[in-house]
Amino acid sequence: MSASGPYEIFPEAGGFWFSFVKNGKFAGALLAEGRSFDAAFKWSWDKGLNPGGEIKGLPIEQATWDRVPAHFRNKLLTFEECLQFDREMSP
């Protein structure tokens, strides 16, 4: 998937991975449901799950999103939880 801007809809996306950096340090990661970066980003603010700072986001294809365990979805993840996520999602 490629993106030309934040308002582009990703029909194949089930959600987005957001990484946050504040003051040069990791501030968390978030797996947020949504079909556009903007909608998922706005949702993160509305729910108080955006710690502020710089953000990078990547779409997650629906087939991969369907494999994401529920306990990692829609919550701000610590660094340790990101490592656990990686272990659980690795083949």
Protein Blocks (a to p, Z undefined) as FASTA:
>chain_A
ZZfbfklccfkbgbdcddddeehiafbdcddedjbfklmmmmmmmnopagghjddddddd
fklmmmpcfklgopacdfklmmmmmmmmpZZ
